[in-house]
Every structure is written in structure tokens, then in C-alpha cells.
């Protein structure tokens, strides 16, 4: 099966912390920055991890009190 691809827009000052947080979960997602100026990152999510990734993003959205938008290309 293929990975699910999500593009995520978030505050620019949160990119490194976002990557670090997601990286703390072994094999949850692969991450790369698509546009550091527009603060768009790409998540490559292995099959079956979509709900867990969405839950982590929602928790970060609430904790940081900021807009994190998922865009499915």
C-alpha cells in the first residue's frame, strides 16, 4: 500500500517543533518542508496511521492555540 500524503500549513515559528514532536513517535510519519517561507510541510503517512497523526495534530493545535491546517493534495 502507498503512504497517504498530507500538506500541512502551520505558523512558521512552529515548523521545527512540529517536526521534532512528530519525530518522537517512531514510524508514525515521514516529514519534509515544502516551503519554509509559507510554512507548508508534507507528511507521508504509512497506511493505518492517519487517525493517530490527526490526533497529534489536533492536540498540537489546542496546546499551541494556533491554526494548523491539513490540505490533502
C-alpha positions, 0 to 999 in steps of 0.5 A: 500500500502507498503512504497517504500524503498530507500538506500541512500549513502551520505558523512558521515559528512552529515548523521545527517543533512540529517536526521534532514532536512528530519525530518522537513517535517512531514510524508514525510519519515521514516529514519534509518542508515544502516551503519554509517561507509559507510554512507548508510541510508534507507528511507521508503517512504509512497506511493505518496511521492517519487517525493517530497523526490527526490526533497529534495534530489536533492536540498540537493545535489546542496546546499551541492555540494556533491554526494548523491546517491539513490540505490533502493534495 
